[in-house]
């Protein structure tokens, strides 16, 4: 099979690799679509995310969908031919975290495109059968691949406990911020304020759920939930200060390793502060949101690329108008025209899954 391989020195080459064989309990998937994530571009540009370093050649890509073409022992052969969205995790079911249901926090997790584990920018991958989620015919390959970043938004909104009539402040109108806004709208939030410095991203935010768009530093008060999708310390501080008593702050964007927080505000208002690290048990909700039309993932796609153009796909976040790029490992990108909303170029790493 063909695979796009990133080397420690920054080279990105298309190489021939053996097609993997599914082990017991796994399925073999022909990859049809892969979304480009900020973590992929970060590995390309910087060679590392935190303690995860590209020390050996690696295949990037963890937002993926495809069709099952083979099964390992213990998996029904009837699954061959099934279109699936890939949940790119391989937790150890014996760890305490997995047994508690928090398998995303498994200390022995193997996650697509996190060194040294290969990802999905190739023609075939394997995954545990339970992590290959069947998708209905009404869900296209692109949207099926984007169930992964949508799952980050679902997790953030769940942790923020957003429900009908709530007010939400979201810092950042990049892909994850816009996912959060869509999910907040689907959850019934009445007021969705998006804070974003760039004018073109400000302009597109209402299309994806924002009821108000403000400049960072604008006076916002008495919101029930704050979600940071920027990783900017100043945005986090402002968001915490905007919360009403007993509000909830959820940190999604990864920026500074450490930052100062208004601890007196957190204590006096009994603010709940938490983070998001990947997701668990989100795919049924993601597929329900897509099939019901409550979120629109196809509208977020602004670039389509073949496997030979992965570098261009990874660099497309610098292109004005870019929100989400899709790579098609198995062939030529579809000729479907893209209605591309204007957006800002940014190096912010929002959706990082180390």
N, C-alpha and C positions, 0 to 999 in steps of 0.2 A: 504494500500500500504506500501511498504518498503521505508525507507528514511534513509540516512546517516546524523546523527545529531551531530553537534559540541557543546560541553558544555563549559561554561566559564572557567572551570578548565582544559581544554585541552582534555578531554575525547571525543572520536569519536565513536559513537555507531550506529548500525543499528537498527532502531525501526519500529514498526507498527504505522502508522498514517492513519486517514481517507482520502479517496480520495477526493480532493477538488471538489466543484461544480462550474461550470462556472456561473458567474453573467451575467446579460444582457450585450450584446456586447462582451462577452468573449468566448474563446474556451477552451476546456479541451484537453490536449495533453499527449499522452503516450510518455515518454521520451526514446529516443533510444540511444543518444550519448551526452556526456558532456565533453568539454575540461577543463583541469585544468589550472587555471590562477595563476599568481604570487600573486594576492590579496587573493586567497583561501589559499595558503601556508602561507601567512603573518598572516591571521586570526588564522590559526592553531598554528603557532609558537609564536605569540606575542599577540593574543587576541584582537587586535585593529589595525585600520589604521587611524591615525589622531584622529579626534573626534568621529569616528565610533567604538564603543566598543562592544564586545560580552558580553552582560550582561545577556542574556537568551539563551537557546538552539536555534540553528539556523542551517538550511540546507544551505550548501555552493553550489557553482556552478552557473555560469551565461553564459557560452558558451554552448548552447544547441540546439538540434534538435530532432524532433519526428514526430508523426503522430496524427492528430486530431481525437479524438474518441467521442467527444461530443461538443455541442454548447449551448450557452445561448440564451435568447430571443433576437431577432433582427439579429441573424447571420444565414445565409442560411444553411439549413441542408445538402446541397450539399457539404459543406466543410468537412464533416465527411469522413475520409479515406485519406485526403490530407496530404502529407508529407510536413513538414515545418521547416524552420530555425527560431529560436526564437530571436527576438530583446527584450532583457530582461528589458524593461523599461515600467513604467506606470506613465506618466506625467499627471499633472492636466491640461486639455485643456483650463481652464479659466484664467491661469496666463499670465502675459504680455509676458514672455519668450516663452511660448508655442504658443501664438497667433502670435508672430513675426517669428515663424518657428524655434526658438532655443529651442526646447522642451527638449533637453538634459540638459539645464541649469535651468529647472523648479525647483523652490525652494521647491515644494511639491512632488518631484519625489519619487516614490517607485521603487527601483531597486533591481533585484534579488541578493540575497546573500550579501546585505548591511544591517547590523543590523538596525531595527529588522525584515527585510523582508527575508523570506525564498527563497532559490534558487532552483536549478534543480537537485541536487544529490538525486533524489527520482524517483519513478516510474511514477508519474503523476503531472502535473502542469497546472495552468491556466494563460492566458495572454489575453490582448485585441486583438480582431480579426485582427485589422490592424497591429499588431506587430508579427503576425504569418505569415511569408512570404513563400509562396508556392515555392517549389524547383522542378526542372525538374528531370526526372528519371536519367539523366546523372550525377547528383550530388549525391554523396554518403552521408550517414548519418554523417560520420566524417567531411567531408568538409562543410556540412551544419551547423554543430555545430561551426566550425571555421570561419564562416562568421562574428562572433562577434569580435574576435581580428583582422581579416582582416579589419573590419570597422574602427578600430583605425588607422590602416595604411592608409586607404583611406582618413580619416579625416586629418591626418598629411600631406599627400602629397597635398591634396586640399589647406590646409592652407599655405603650402609652395609655392603654385602656380607653381608647377613643370610642365613643358611642354617640347615639343620636343626640343632636343639639349641642355637642361639644364645640369648643374653639381650639384651634391648633395653630402654632407658629412653627414653620419649617424654615431652617436656615440652609440656603443653597438650592438653586434651580437646575442642578445637573441631573443626570439620569436617575439617580437614587432619590433625590429630592422630589422629582416629578412623579416617580413611582409612589412615594409616600403620600403625595398630594392626592393622587388618584385613589389610593386605598382609603385615605381619610374621608374622601367624598363618598366612597362606597359604604363606609361604616356609618355614615349619617352625620358627619361633622357639619355644623351649620356655618362656621366661620373658619376659613383656611387661609392664613396669612403666610405668604412666602417672602422671605428676605433674601435679596439677591443684588449684588452690586452692578451687574452688567445689564445694559439697557435692552439688548436683544433677548437675553434670557428672561428679563422682566416681561417682555412682550409676549413670549410664548407660554408663560406659566398659567394664565387663565384657561388656556386650551386644555390643560391637564389637571384642573381642579381648583386652582387658586381663586379665592373670592376677593383677595386683596394682595397687592404686590408692593413691597416697600423697600427702600434703601436700607442697608445695614446701619444701625444706629438710630433708626426711627423709633419714636416712643410707642411701644406696644405694651399693654398691661392686661392683667386679669385673664390670660388664656389658661385653659385647663391642661394643655399638654404642649410640650416643646420637643421638637425633633431636630437634632443637628445632623445635617447631611453635607457639611462643609469641612469639618475638621479644623476650623479657625477658632483659636482660643477666645477672641473677642466676641465672636458670634455665640459661643457657648455661654459666656458670662451674661451677655445681654438676654439670651433666651431664658436662663434661670431666673433672672430678675423680672422677666415678663410674666412669670407663672403666678397664678392665684394660690392661696393657701391650699395645701394638700395636692398641688399639681404634680405632674410627672415630667421629668426630663429624660430623654432617651438619646444617647450618643451613638450615631451610626458612622459618620465620617471619621476617617483616621487621618490625623495630621500630627500635631505635637505629641510626643510621648508623655509629657507632663504639662500641666497648666494650673494657674491659680483659679480658685472658685470662690464665690461670695458665700462663705460658710455660714455667716450669720443669717442670711436670707434662707438658706437651706434648712437651718435649724429652726428658726422662728416661724417659718411657714410650713414646716414639716414636708418639705419637698422630697419626693422620691426620685433618686438619680440612678440610672442604670445604663447599660450598654447593650449593643447588639453584636454578636459574633456568629455570622452565618445564620442558620435557621434550622428548625426541626418541625416536622409534621405540618408543612405549609402547602404542599402541592395540591391536595384536594381543594383548598380555598383558592389557590391561584387559578386553577382550571375553571372553578365556578365563576370567579370574577370575569374571566375572559369570555366564557361561553354566554354569560348573561349580558355581556356588553357593558358591564359597570366599569371596566378599565379598557383602554385602547392602547395596546402595545404596538400594533402595526404603525400607528401614527408617529411613533417615536423613532422609527427607522429612517435614517438619513443617508446611508451609504451601504452598498452591496459590493462584495469583492470575492474573487476566486482565491484558491490556495496559493497561487503564484504571486498574489498581491497582498499578502498578509502584512508586510511592513507598511504599505499604504493604508491598510485598514487600521493598524495600530496607531498610526500618526494622524488619522483623520479627525481626532478630537481637537486638533489645532485649526481645523477648517471652519470658518464662519458658517453657521447653519447646521453644524453637526450635533446630533444628540446620541444616536446609537448606530453602530456599524455592524453588519452581519457578514460573515465569511461562509462560503459554500464549498466545503472540502471536496465534494464529489463531482463538481463540474462547474459550468459557466453560471454566474449569477443570473437570476431571472431578469427579464427585460422590463419588469413592472416599473413604471415611472414613479419617482419618489417626490412627494410634495414636501419639500424641505423647509421647515420653519427656520428662521434665523436664530443663531445661538452664538455664544461666546467661546473663544478658545480658552482652555484652562488646563493647568497641570494638576488640579486638585484630585487626590485619590479618594474617591468617595466609597466605592464598593470594593473593599480590599478583603480578600479571604486568605490570610496566610495559613 
